[in-house]
Amino acid sequence: MKLLHLVLGTLLSPRPAHDQRGLSQSTEIAILTGVVVGIAVTVGAAITVYVKARLPQP
């Protein structure tokens, strides 16, 4: 009988509200990481183009 009450109490009790901050925080970190990588690639490409333009041509 105690097991029946435990099972019914578990099934019928209201579910706790989900905290969705974890998902949005992970998404924010992923977006910021992508932006930082994009900036690094852009700066690297700009430096490469600048250096190759300044090198003497054989």
mmCIF file as Biopython writes it, N, C-alpha, C and O atoms, coordinates in Angstrom:
data_model
#
loop_
_atom_site.group_PDB
_atom_site.id
_atom_site.type_symbol
_atom_site.label_atom_id
_atom_site.label_alt_id
_atom_site.label_comp_id
_atom_site.label_asym_id
_atom_site.label_entity_id
_atom_site.label_seq_id
_atom_site.pdbx_PDB_ins_code
_atom_site.Cartn_x
_atom_site.Cartn_y
_atom_site.Cartn_z
_atom_site.occupancy
_atom_site.B_iso_or_equiv
_atom_site.auth_seq_id
_atom_site.auth_asym_id
_atom_site.pdbx_PDB_model_num
ATOM 1   N N  . MET A ? 1  ? 0.818  -1.192 0.000   1.0 0.0 1  A 1 
ATOM 2   C CA . MET A ? 1  ? 0.000  0.000  0.000   1.0 0.0 1  A 1 
ATOM 3   C C  . MET A ? 1  ? 0.863  1.259  0.000   1.0 0.0 1  A 1 
ATOM 4   O O  . MET A ? 1  ? 0.553  2.250  -0.661  1.0 0.0 1  A 1 
ATOM 5   N N  . LYS A ? 2  ? 1.958  1.190  0.763   1.0 0.0 2  A 1 
ATOM 6   C CA . LYS A ? 2  ? 2.850  2.336  0.799   1.0 0.0 2  A 1 
ATOM 7   C C  . LYS A ? 2  ? 3.454  2.581  -0.586  1.0 0.0 2  A 1 
ATOM 8   O O  . LYS A ? 2  ? 3.613  3.730  -0.997  1.0 0.0 2  A 1 
ATOM 9   N N  . LEU A ? 3  ? 3.788  1.520  -1.298  1.0 0.0 3  A 1 
ATOM 10  C CA . LEU A ? 3  ? 4.340  1.637  -2.646  1.0 0.0 3  A 1 
ATOM 11  C C  . LEU A ? 3  ? 3.322  2.270  -3.589  1.0 0.0 3  A 1 
ATOM 12  O O  . LEU A ? 3  ? 3.685  3.100  -4.422  1.0 0.0 3  A 1 
ATOM 13  N N  . LEU A ? 4  ? 2.058  1.889  -3.467  1.0 0.0 4  A 1 
ATOM 14  C CA . LEU A ? 4  ? 1.008  2.456  -4.300  1.0 0.0 4  A 1 
ATOM 15  C C  . LEU A ? 4  ? 0.885  3.960  -4.058  1.0 0.0 4  A 1 
ATOM 16  O O  . LEU A ? 4  ? 0.758  4.733  -5.008  1.0 0.0 4  A 1 
ATOM 17  N N  . HIS A ? 5  ? 0.921  4.373  -2.795  1.0 0.0 5  A 1 
ATOM 18  C CA . HIS A ? 5  ? 0.844  5.790  -2.469  1.0 0.0 5  A 1 
ATOM 19  C C  . HIS A ? 5  ? 2.057  6.548  -3.016  1.0 0.0 5  A 1 
ATOM 20  O O  . HIS A ? 5  ? 1.930  7.668  -3.510  1.0 0.0 5  A 1 
ATOM 21  N N  . LEU A ? 6  ? 3.218  5.930  -2.920  1.0 0.0 6  A 1 
ATOM 22  C CA . LEU A ? 6  ? 4.418  6.564  -3.440  1.0 0.0 6  A 1 
ATOM 23  C C  . LEU A ? 6  ? 4.343  6.752  -4.953  1.0 0.0 6  A 1 
ATOM 24  O O  . LEU A ? 6  ? 4.696  7.815  -5.464  1.0 0.0 6  A 1 
ATOM 25  N N  . VAL A ? 7  ? 3.888  5.731  -5.668  1.0 0.0 7  A 1 
ATOM 26  C CA . VAL A ? 7  ? 3.767  5.807  -7.123  1.0 0.0 7  A 1 
ATOM 27  C C  . VAL A ? 7  ? 2.721  6.835  -7.520  1.0 0.0 7  A 1 
ATOM 28  O O  . VAL A ? 7  ? 2.965  7.644  -8.415  1.0 0.0 7  A 1 
ATOM 29  N N  . LEU A ? 8  ? 1.560  6.822  -6.871  1.0 0.0 8  A 1 
ATOM 30  C CA . LEU A ? 8  ? 0.514  7.793  -7.196  1.0 0.0 8  A 1 
ATOM 31  C C  . LEU A ? 8  ? 0.943  9.215  -6.853  1.0 0.0 8  A 1 
ATOM 32  O O  . LEU A ? 8  ? 0.635  10.150 -7.592  1.0 0.0 8  A 1 
ATOM 33  N N  . GLY A ? 9  ? 1.636  9.381  -5.763  1.0 0.0 9  A 1 
ATOM 34  C CA . GLY A ? 9  ? 2.116  10.707 -5.381  1.0 0.0 9  A 1 
ATOM 35  C C  . GLY A ? 9  ? 3.127  11.238 -6.391  1.0 0.0 9  A 1 
ATOM 36  O O  . GLY A ? 9  ? 3.132  12.426 -6.712  1.0 0.0 9  A 1 
ATOM 37  N N  . THR A ? 10 ? 3.969  10.359 -6.881  1.0 0.0 10 A 1 
ATOM 38  C CA . THR A ? 10 ? 4.960  10.767 -7.871  1.0 0.0 10 A 1 
ATOM 39  C C  . THR A ? 10 ? 4.296  11.123 -9.195  1.0 0.0 10 A 1 
ATOM 40  O O  . THR A ? 10 ? 4.663  12.113 -9.827  1.0 0.0 10 A 1 
ATOM 41  N N  . LEU A ? 11 ? 3.333  10.331 -9.612  1.0 0.0 11 A 1 
ATOM 42  C CA . LEU A ? 11 ? 2.685  10.554 -10.905 1.0 0.0 11 A 1 
ATOM 43  C C  . LEU A ? 11 ? 1.749  11.758 -10.894 1.0 0.0 11 A 1 
ATOM 44  O O  . LEU A ? 11 ? 1.618  12.448 -11.904 1.0 0.0 11 A 1 
ATOM 45  N N  . LEU A ? 12 ? 1.107  12.012 -9.779  1.0 0.0 12 A 1 
ATOM 46  C CA . LEU A ? 12 ? 0.096  13.069 -9.721  1.0 0.0 12 A 1 
ATOM 47  C C  . LEU A ? 12 ? 0.618  14.404 -9.201  1.0 0.0 12 A 1 
ATOM 48  O O  . LEU A ? 12 ? -0.093 15.407 -9.250  1.0 0.0 12 A 1 
ATOM 49  N N  . SER A ? 13 ? 1.848  14.426 -8.705  1.0 0.0 13 A 1 
ATOM 50  C CA . SER A ? 13 ? 2.373  15.688 -8.181  1.0 0.0 13 A 1 
ATOM 51  C C  . SER A ? 13 ? 2.720  16.608 -9.350  1.0 0.0 13 A 1 
ATOM 52  O O  . SER A ? 13 ? 3.109  16.140 -10.420 1.0 0.0 13 A 1 
ATOM 53  N N  . PRO A ? 14 ? 2.577  17.922 -9.143  1.0 0.0 14 A 1 
ATOM 54  C CA . PRO A ? 14 ? 2.892  18.854 -10.232 1.0 0.0 14 A 1 
ATOM 55  C C  . PRO A ? 14 ? 4.384  18.826 -10.552 1.0 0.0 14 A 1 
ATOM 56  O O  . PRO A ? 14 ? 5.229  18.696 -9.666  1.0 0.0 14 A 1 
ATOM 57  N N  . ARG A ? 15 ? 4.672  18.949 -11.815 1.0 0.0 15 A 1 
ATOM 58  C CA . ARG A ? 15 ? 6.069  18.927 -12.267 1.0 0.0 15 A 1 
ATOM 59  C C  . ARG A ? 15 ? 6.732  20.261 -11.906 1.0 0.0 15 A 1 
ATOM 60  O O  . ARG A ? 15 ? 6.100  21.313 -12.000 1.0 0.0 15 A 1 
ATOM 61  N N  . PRO A ? 16 ? 7.992  20.217 -11.499 1.0 0.0 16 A 1 
ATOM 62  C CA . PRO A ? 16 ? 8.683  21.481 -11.230 1.0 0.0 16 A 1 
ATOM 63  C C  . PRO A ? 16 ? 8.913  22.240 -12.532 1.0 0.0 16 A 1 
ATOM 64  O O  . PRO A ? 16 ? 9.115  21.642 -13.589 1.0 0.0 16 A 1 
ATOM 65  N N  . ALA A ? 17 ? 8.880  23.543 -12.437 1.0 0.0 17 A 1 
ATOM 66  C CA . ALA A ? 17 ? 9.095  24.380 -13.624 1.0 0.0 17 A 1 
ATOM 67  C C  . ALA A ? 17 ? 10.538 24.208 -14.094 1.0 0.0 17 A 1 
ATOM 68  O O  . ALA A ? 17 ? 11.465 24.165 -13.285 1.0 0.0 17 A 1 
ATOM 69  N N  . HIS A ? 18 ? 10.714 24.112 -15.399 1.0 0.0 18 A 1 
ATOM 70  C CA . HIS A ? 18 ? 12.049 23.947 -15.957 1.0 0.0 18 A 1 
ATOM 71  C C  . HIS A ? 18 ? 12.755 25.291 -16.010 1.0 0.0 18 A 1 
ATOM 72  O O  . HIS A ? 18 ? 12.179 26.305 -16.405 1.0 0.0 18 A 1 
ATOM 73  N N  . ASP A ? 19 ? 14.006 25.272 -15.608 1.0 0.0 19 A 1 
ATOM 74  C CA . ASP A ? 19 ? 14.818 26.481 -15.691 1.0 0.0 19 A 1 
ATOM 75  C C  . ASP A ? 19 ? 15.490 26.484 -17.053 1.0 0.0 19 A 1 
ATOM 76  O O  . ASP A ? 19 ? 16.371 25.663 -17.310 1.0 0.0 19 A 1 
ATOM 77  N N  . GLN A ? 20 ? 15.088 27.390 -17.924 1.0 0.0 20 A 1 
ATOM 78  C CA . GLN A ? 20 ? 15.589 27.402 -19.289 1.0 0.0 20 A 1 
ATOM 79  C C  . GLN A ? 20 ? 16.763 28.354 -19.479 1.0 0.0 20 A 1 
ATOM 80  O O  . GLN A ? 20 ? 17.183 28.600 -20.610 1.0 0.0 20 A 1 
ATOM 81  N N  . ARG A ? 21 ? 17.289 28.882 -18.403 1.0 0.0 21 A 1 
ATOM 82  C CA . ARG A ? 21 ? 18.432 29.776 -18.547 1.0 0.0 21 A 1 
ATOM 83  C C  . ARG A ? 21 ? 19.652 29.036 -19.070 1.0 0.0 21 A 1 
ATOM 84  O O  . ARG A ? 21 ? 20.478 29.635 -19.758 1.0 0.0 21 A 1 
ATOM 85  N N  . GLY A ? 22 ? 19.789 27.759 -18.765 1.0 0.0 22 A 1 
ATOM 86  C CA . GLY A ? 22 ? 20.936 26.992 -19.219 1.0 0.0 22 A 1 
ATOM 87  C C  . GLY A ? 22 ? 21.016 26.933 -20.730 1.0 0.0 22 A 1 
ATOM 88  O O  . GLY A ? 22 ? 22.096 27.084 -21.301 1.0 0.0 22 A 1 
ATOM 89  N N  . LEU A ? 23 ? 19.892 26.714 -21.381 1.0 0.0 23 A 1 
ATOM 90  C CA . LEU A ? 23 ? 19.885 26.627 -22.837 1.0 0.0 23 A 1 
ATOM 91  C C  . LEU A ? 23 ? 20.214 27.971 -23.454 1.0 0.0 23 A 1 
ATOM 92  O O  . LEU A ? 23 ? 21.026 28.035 -24.377 1.0 0.0 23 A 1 
ATOM 93  N N  . SER A ? 24 ? 19.610 29.045 -22.974 1.0 0.0 24 A 1 
ATOM 94  C CA . SER A ? 24 ? 19.868 30.350 -23.568 1.0 0.0 24 A 1 
ATOM 95  C C  . SER A ? 24 ? 21.294 30.802 -23.280 1.0 0.0 24 A 1 
ATOM 96  O O  . SER A ? 24 ? 21.907 31.474 -24.110 1.0 0.0 24 A 1 
ATOM 97  N N  . GLN A ? 25 ? 21.827 30.445 -22.121 1.0 0.0 25 A 1 
ATOM 98  C CA . GLN A ? 25 ? 23.204 30.816 -21.810 1.0 0.0 25 A 1 
ATOM 99  C C  . GLN A ? 25 ? 24.167 30.046 -22.710 1.0 0.0 25 A 1 
ATOM 100 O O  . GLN A ? 25 ? 25.161 30.606 -23.173 1.0 0.0 25 A 1 
ATOM 101 N N  . SER A ? 26 ? 23.887 28.781 -22.959 1.0 0.0 26 A 1 
ATOM 102 C CA . SER A ? 26 ? 24.727 27.996 -23.856 1.0 0.0 26 A 1 
ATOM 103 C C  . SER A ? 26 ? 24.663 28.558 -25.272 1.0 0.0 26 A 1 
ATOM 104 O O  . SER A ? 26 ? 25.678 28.626 -25.966 1.0 0.0 26 A 1 
ATOM 105 N N  . THR A ? 27 ? 23.484 28.953 -25.689 1.0 0.0 27 A 1 
ATOM 106 C CA . THR A ? 27 ? 23.329 29.538 -27.017 1.0 0.0 27 A 1 
ATOM 107 C C  . THR A ? 27 ? 24.100 30.844 -27.112 1.0 0.0 27 A 1 
ATOM 108 O O  . THR A ? 27 ? 24.757 31.110 -28.119 1.0 0.0 27 A 1 
ATOM 109 N N  . GLU A ? 28 ? 24.022 31.658 -26.071 1.0 0.0 28 A 1 
ATOM 110 C CA . GLU A ? 28 ? 24.746 32.928 -26.066 1.0 0.0 28 A 1 
ATOM 111 C C  . GLU A ? 28 ? 26.251 32.693 -26.154 1.0 0.0 28 A 1 
ATOM 112 O O  . GLU A ? 28 ? 26.946 33.395 -26.887 1.0 0.0 28 A 1 
ATOM 113 N N  . ILE A ? 29 ? 26.750 31.720 -25.418 1.0 0.0 29 A 1 
ATOM 114 C CA . ILE A ? 29 ? 28.183 31.414 -25.450 1.0 0.0 29 A 1 
ATOM 115 C C  . ILE A ? 29 ? 28.584 30.912 -26.835 1.0 0.0 29 A 1 
ATOM 116 O O  . ILE A ? 29 ? 29.649 31.273 -27.336 1.0 0.0 29 A 1 
ATOM 117 N N  . ALA A ? 30 ? 27.750 30.090 -27.453 1.0 0.0 30 A 1 
ATOM 118 C CA . ALA A ? 30 ? 28.053 29.584 -28.797 1.0 0.0 30 A 1 
ATOM 119 C C  . ALA A ? 30 ? 28.086 30.723 -29.815 1.0 0.0 30 A 1 
ATOM 120 O O  . ALA A ? 30 ? 28.966 30.762 -30.675 1.0 0.0 30 A 1 
ATOM 121 N N  . ILE A ? 31 ? 27.143 31.636 -29.722 1.0 0.0 31 A 1 
ATOM 122 C CA . ILE A ? 31 ? 27.113 32.772 -30.653 1.0 0.0 31 A 1 
ATOM 123 C C  . ILE A ? 31 ? 28.331 33.665 -30.445 1.0 0.0 31 A 1 
ATOM 124 O O  . ILE A ? 31 ? 28.975 34.068 -31.413 1.0 0.0 31 A 1 
ATOM 125 N N  . LEU A ? 32 ? 28.647 33.974 -29.201 1.0 0.0 32 A 1 
ATOM 126 C CA . LEU A ? 32 ? 29.810 34.814 -28.925 1.0 0.0 32 A 1 
ATOM 127 C C  . LEU A ? 32 ? 31.105 34.143 -29.372 1.0 0.0 32 A 1 
ATOM 128 O O  . LEU A ? 32 ? 32.003 34.812 -29.882 1.0 0.0 32 A 1 
ATOM 129 N N  . THR A ? 33 ? 31.210 32.844 -29.187 1.0 0.0 33 A 1 
ATOM 130 C CA . THR A ? 33 ? 32.389 32.117 -29.648 1.0 0.0 33 A 1 
ATOM 131 C C  . THR A ? 33 ? 32.506 32.193 -31.165 1.0 0.0 33 A 1 
ATOM 132 O O  . THR A ? 33 ? 33.600 32.391 -31.695 1.0 0.0 33 A 1 
ATOM 133 N N  . GLY A ? 34 ? 31.390 32.036 -31.864 1.0 0.0 34 A 1 
ATOM 134 C CA . GLY A ? 34 ? 31.393 32.148 -33.319 1.0 0.0 34 A 1 
ATOM 135 C C  . GLY A ? 34 ? 31.812 33.528 -33.784 1.0 0.0 34 A 1 
ATOM 136 O O  . GLY A ? 34 ? 32.547 33.657 -34.763 1.0 0.0 34 A 1 
ATOM 137 N N  . VAL A ? 35 ? 31.350 34.566 -33.090 1.0 0.0 35 A 1 
ATOM 138 C CA . VAL A ? 35 ? 31.720 35.940 -33.448 1.0 0.0 35 A 1 
ATOM 139 C C  . VAL A ? 35 ? 33.212 36.161 -33.239 1.0 0.0 35 A 1 
ATOM 140 O O  . VAL A ? 35 ? 33.878 36.766 -34.080 1.0 0.0 35 A 1 
ATOM 141 N N  . VAL A ? 36 ? 33.734 35.675 -32.123 1.0 0.0 36 A 1 
ATOM 142 C CA . VAL A ? 36 ? 35.163 35.842 -31.838 1.0 0.0 36 A 1 
ATOM 143 C C  . VAL A ? 36 ? 36.004 35.100 -32.882 1.0 0.0 36 A 1 
ATOM 144 O O  . VAL A ? 36 ? 37.010 35.633 -33.350 1.0 0.0 36 A 1 
ATOM 145 N N  . VAL A ? 37 ? 35.613 33.898 -33.245 1.0 0.0 37 A 1 
ATOM 146 C CA . VAL A ? 37 ? 36.345 33.148 -34.270 1.0 0.0 37 A 1 
ATOM 147 C C  . VAL A ? 37 ? 36.274 33.878 -35.610 1.0 0.0 37 A 1 
ATOM 148 O O  . VAL A ? 37 ? 37.268 33.951 -36.332 1.0 0.0 37 A 1 
ATOM 149 N N  . GLY A ? 38 ? 35.105 34.417 -35.941 1.0 0.0 38 A 1 
ATOM 150 C CA . GLY A ? 38 ? 34.962 35.171 -37.184 1.0 0.0 38 A 1 
ATOM 151 C C  . GLY A ? 38 ? 35.858 36.400 -37.223 1.0 0.0 38 A 1 
ATOM 152 O O  . GLY A ? 38 ? 36.468 36.697 -38.250 1.0 0.0 38 A 1 
ATOM 153 N N  . ILE A ? 39 ? 35.936 37.106 -36.114 1.0 0.0 39 A 1 
ATOM 154 C CA . ILE A ? 39 ? 36.806 38.279 -36.038 1.0 0.0 39 A 1 
ATOM 155 C C  . ILE A ? 39 ? 38.268 37.862 -36.178 1.0 0.0 39 A 1 
ATOM 156 O O  . ILE A ? 39 ? 39.032 38.518 -36.885 1.0 0.0 39 A 1 
ATOM 157 N N  . ALA A ? 40 ? 38.659 36.788 -35.515 1.0 0.0 40 A 1 
ATOM 158 C CA . ALA A ? 40 ? 40.046 36.319 -35.597 1.0 0.0 40 A 1 
ATOM 159 C C  . ALA A ? 40 ? 40.407 35.914 -37.025 1.0 0.0 40 A 1 
ATOM 160 O O  . ALA A ? 40 ? 41.504 36.219 -37.493 1.0 0.0 40 A 1 
ATOM 161 N N  . VAL A ? 41 ? 39.500 35.235 -37.719 1.0 0.0 41 A 1 
ATOM 162 C CA . VAL A ? 41 ? 39.753 34.834 -39.104 1.0 0.0 41 A 1 
ATOM 163 C C  . VAL A ? 41 ? 39.859 36.067 -39.998 1.0 0.0 41 A 1 
ATOM 164 O O  . VAL A ? 41 ? 40.723 36.125 -40.872 1.0 0.0 41 A 1 
ATOM 165 N N  . THR A ? 42 ? 38.999 37.037 -39.788 1.0 0.0 42 A 1 
ATOM 166 C CA . THR A ? 42 ? 39.031 38.266 -40.590 1.0 0.0 42 A 1 
ATOM 167 C C  . THR A ? 42 ? 40.334 39.024 -40.380 1.0 0.0 42 A 1 
ATOM 168 O O  . THR A ? 42 ? 40.943 39.478 -41.348 1.0 0.0 42 A 1 
ATOM 169 N N  . VAL A ? 43 ? 40.769 39.168 -39.137 1.0 0.0 43 A 1 
ATOM 170 C CA . VAL A ? 43 ? 42.022 39.872 -38.841 1.0 0.0 43 A 1 
ATOM 171 C C  . VAL A ? 43 ? 43.202 39.108 -39.442 1.0 0.0 43 A 1 
ATOM 172 O O  . VAL A ? 43 ? 44.107 39.711 -40.019 1.0 0.0 43 A 1 
ATOM 173 N N  . GLY A ? 44 ? 43.189 37.800 -39.308 1.0 0.0 44 A 1 
ATOM 174 C CA . GLY A ? 44 ? 44.268 36.990 -39.887 1.0 0.0 44 A 1 
ATOM 175 C C  . GLY A ? 44 ? 44.330 37.113 -41.398 1.0 0.0 44 A 1 
ATOM 176 O O  . GLY A ? 44 ? 45.416 37.214 -41.967 1.0 0.0 44 A 1 
ATOM 177 N N  . ALA A ? 45 ? 43.183 37.105 -42.052 1.0 0.0 45 A 1 
ATOM 178 C CA . ALA A ? 45 ? 43.150 37.252 -43.510 1.0 0.0 45 A 1 
ATOM 179 C C  . ALA A ? 45 ? 43.623 38.641 -43.919 1.0 0.0 45 A 1 
ATOM 180 O O  . ALA A ? 45 ? 44.348 38.777 -44.905 1.0 0.0 45 A 1 
ATOM 181 N N  . ALA A ? 46 ? 43.229 39.666 -43.188 1.0 0.0 46 A 1 
ATOM 182 C CA . ALA A ? 46 ? 43.658 41.029 -43.511 1.0 0.0 46 A 1 
ATOM 183 C C  . ALA A ? 46 ? 45.170 41.177 -43.363 1.0 0.0 46 A 1 
ATOM 184 O O  . ALA A ? 46 ? 45.815 41.807 -44.201 1.0 0.0 46 A 1 
ATOM 185 N N  . ILE A ? 47 ? 45.728 40.612 -42.325 1.0 0.0 47 A 1 
ATOM 186 C CA . ILE A ? 47 ? 47.184 40.679 -42.122 1.0 0.0 47 A 1 
ATOM 187 C C  . ILE A ? 47 ? 47.904 39.927 -43.235 1.0 0.0 47 A 1 
ATOM 188 O O  . ILE A ? 47 ? 48.922 40.398 -43.742 1.0 0.0 47 A 1 
ATOM 189 N N  . THR A ? 48 ? 47.387 38.768 -43.616 1.0 0.0 48 A 1 
ATOM 190 C CA . THR A ? 48 ? 48.000 37.982 -44.687 1.0 0.0 48 A 1 
ATOM 191 C C  . THR A ? 48 ? 47.986 38.746 -46.005 1.0 0.0 48 A 1 
ATOM 192 O O  . THR A ? 48 ? 48.990 38.776 -46.715 1.0 0.0 48 A 1 
ATOM 193 N N  . VAL A ? 49 ? 46.862 39.361 -46.334 1.0 0.0 49 A 1 
ATOM 194 C CA . VAL A ? 49 ? 46.758 40.137 -47.569 1.0 0.0 49 A 1 
ATOM 195 C C  . VAL A ? 49 ? 47.720 41.326 -47.527 1.0 0.0 49 A 1 
ATOM 196 O O  . VAL A ? 49 ? 48.386 41.616 -48.520 1.0 0.0 49 A 1 
ATOM 197 N N  . TYR A ? 50 ? 47.797 42.003 -46.406 1.0 0.0 50 A 1 
ATOM 198 C CA . TYR A ? 50 ? 48.690 43.165 -46.266 1.0 0.0 50 A 1 
ATOM 199 C C  . TYR A ? 50 ? 50.141 42.746 -46.431 1.0 0.0 50 A 1 
ATOM 200 O O  . TYR A ? 50 ? 50.885 43.398 -47.164 1.0 0.0 50 A 1 
ATOM 201 N N  . VAL A ? 51 ? 50.560 41.679 -45.770 1.0 0.0 51 A 1 
ATOM 202 C CA . VAL A ? 51 ? 51.956 41.238 -45.832 1.0 0.0 51 A 1 
ATOM 203 C C  . VAL A ? 51 ? 52.303 40.770 -47.240 1.0 0.0 51 A 1 
ATOM 204 O O  . VAL A ? 51 ? 53.377 41.090 -47.748 1.0 0.0 51 A 1 
ATOM 205 N N  . LYS A ? 52 ? 51.406 40.016 -47.878 1.0 0.0 52 A 1 
ATOM 206 C CA . LYS A ? 52 ? 51.696 39.555 -49.238 1.0 0.0 52 A 1 
ATOM 207 C C  . LYS A ? 52 ? 51.761 40.709 -50.224 1.0 0.0 52 A 1 
ATOM 208 O O  . LYS A ? 52 ? 52.500 40.638 -51.206 1.0 0.0 52 A 1 
ATOM 209 N N  . ALA A ? 53 ? 51.006 41.766 -49.984 1.0 0.0 53 A 1 
ATOM 210 C CA . ALA A ? 53 ? 51.055 42.930 -50.865 1.0 0.0 53 A 1 
ATOM 211 C C  . ALA A ? 53 ? 52.359 43.705 -50.685 1.0 0.0 53 A 1 
ATOM 212 O O  . ALA A ? 53 ? 52.813 44.349 -51.631 1.0 0.0 53 A 1 
ATOM 213 N N  . ARG A ? 54 ? 52.959 43.666 -49.528 1.0 0.0 54 A 1 
ATOM 214 C CA . ARG A ? 54 ? 54.193 44.413 -49.237 1.0 0.0 54 A 1 
ATOM 215 C C  . ARG A ? 54 ? 55.451 43.632 -49.571 1.0 0.0 54 A 1 
ATOM 216 O O  . ARG A ? 54 ? 56.535 44.215 -49.608 1.0 0.0 54 A 1 
ATOM 217 N N  . LEU A ? 55 ? 55.342 42.325 -49.816 1.0 0.0 55 A 1 
ATOM 218 C CA . LEU A ? 55 ? 56.528 41.538 -50.145 1.0 0.0 55 A 1 
ATOM 219 C C  . LEU A ? 55 ? 57.021 41.893 -51.543 1.0 0.0 55 A 1 
ATOM 220 O O  . LEU A ? 55 ? 56.219 42.148 -52.442 1.0 0.0 55 A 1 
ATOM 221 N N  . PRO A ? 56 ? 58.320 41.910 -51.725 1.0 0.0 56 A 1 
ATOM 222 C CA . PRO A ? 56 ? 58.845 42.195 -53.063 1.0 0.0 56 A 1 
ATOM 223 C C  . PRO A ? 56 ? 58.520 41.043 -54.015 1.0 0.0 56 A 1 
ATOM 224 O O  . PRO A ? 56 ? 58.582 39.873 -53.635 1.0 0.0 56 A 1 
ATOM 225 N N  . GLN A ? 57 ? 58.180 41.386 -55.236 1.0 0.0 57 A 1 
ATOM 226 C CA . GLN A ? 57 ? 57.851 40.367 -56.239 1.0 0.0 57 A 1 
ATOM 227 C C  . GLN A ? 57 ? 59.152 39.885 -56.901 1.0 0.0 57 A 1 
ATOM 228 O O  . GLN A ? 57 ? 59.996 40.703 -57.266 1.0 0.0 57 A 1 
ATOM 229 N N  . PRO A ? 58 ? 59.316 38.583 -57.056 1.0 0.0 58 A 1 
ATOM 230 C CA . PRO A ? 58 ? 60.556 38.058 -57.685 1.0 0.0 58 A 1 
ATOM 231 C C  . PRO A ? 58 ? 60.606 38.305 -59.179 1.0 0.0 58 A 1 
ATOM 232 O O  . PRO A ? 58 ? 61.576 37.925 -59.836 1.0 0.0 58 A 1 
#
